[in-house]
Amino acid sequence: MAVHAHPDDESSKGAASMARYVAEGVDVHVVTCTGGERGSVLNPRLAEDPDVLANLPAIRRKEMANAREILGVRQDWLGWVDSGLPEGDPLPPLPEGCFALMDVDVAAEPLVRLIRSFRPQVMTTYDENGGYPHPDHIMCHKISVHAFDAAGDPDRYPGTGEPWQPLKLYYNQTFTKARTTALHEGMLSRGLESPYGEWLQNWEDREERVVDTHVPCGDYFEVRDRALLAHATQVDPDGAWFRCPLDLQREVWPTEDFELARSVIETKVPEDDLFAGVRESVGATAGEPS
């Protein structure tokens, strides 16, 4: 079960890993916390389209349906309202009733219900910084950790199904400095103009996260990109995201990377499989985890 803040997040964070597991017969469930109602139109070809601007929530739901089909996953909405990304100094207050301002206990209830229904062995979400500090990403982290702990407790959330304890919780770690550097240097070595140079120059002097799980999934990078392009309002098809050739990506960084945040089973890091220890723990075959 991959828990994400907005439609399109599932296609930019862990999508190739999900596609790989789907191909192996694993049942993968994406949970989308909000509808992306306050998102911007990031594709310059659509930025001034009056139909898009007037119908963005419905369009984003349709884009999500297309991406879901490409990835081969099932998907559910929690139904909470996008908080938007506040800008300015000082930052303006968040809009009343938005996801980021909700009580965590309340906002996590439908996620607990989905966990108890789907019964995942592994969950993925964002770290406490949200991957980047969007208020919805941070709230997504909060409710995911809360639900991971609560879903297996029979005394919590009565009436939402039989208790179920997921075995492992991971944080997506998509843009690490090591990966960005590898892609940058790989492009330069081929005589290509790299979009990552400015990123690296402006990289914050901060402690890197512990990235201890590297899932080989290079064969599914094309699926990942097709799913992301399905979110046509949210991505520029000519933008930096797609400038690094897929064969180069497979050569220099053929994995998607995660941080193991919690495990209730015995496992050793580093790992190369989100189900490391799970198959042994539950006696599962390759097609049985979810």
HUSULWO-V770510 format. One record per backbone hydrogen bond with DSSP energy under -0.5 kcal/mol. NH is the residue of the N-H (numbers start at 0). CO is the residue of the C=O. Records with the same first field share a line. If there is no record, write none. Layout:
# HUSULWO-V770510
NH->CO, CO
This chain:
# HUSULWO-V770510
1->28
2->0, 123
3->1, 30
8->5
9->5
10->7
11->7, 8
12->8
17->13
18->14
19->15
20->16
21->17
22->18
23->19
24->21
25->20
26->288
27->25
29->73
30->1
31->75
32->3, 30
33->4
34->79
38->35
41->39, 232
42->232
43->41
45->42
46->42
48->45
49->47
52->48
53->49
54->50
58->54
59->55
60->56
61->57
62->58
63->59
64->60
65->61
66->62
67->63
68->64
69->65
70->66
71->67
72->67
73->27
75->29
77->31
78->31
79->32
85->83
94->82
97->94
98->80
100->97
101->98
106->102
107->103
108->105
111->107
112->108
113->109
114->110
115->111
116->112
117->113
118->114
122->167
123->0
124->169
129->126
131->129
133->131
136->133
137->133
138->134
139->135
140->136
141->137
142->138
143->139
144->140
145->141
146->142
147->143
148->144
149->145
150->146
152->149
153->151
155->152
159->156
163->150
165->163
166->120
167->120
168->261
169->122
170->258
171->124
172->256
175->173
179->175
180->176
181->177
182->178
183->179
184->180
185->181
186->182
187->183
188->184
189->185, 186
190->187
191->186
193->191
199->195
200->196
201->197
202->199
205->203
210->208
211->209, 257
212->257
213->270
214->212, 255
215->213, 271
216->253
217->253
219->216
220->217
223->219
224->220
225->221
226->222
227->223
228->224
229->225
230->226, 227
231->229
233->230
234->230
236->234
238->235
241->238
242->239
244->242
248->244
249->245
250->246
251->247
252->248
255->214
257->212
258->170
259->257
260->168, 258
261->168
263->166
264->166
269->211
270->211
275->272
277->274
278->274
280->276
281->277
282->278
283->278
287->284
288->284
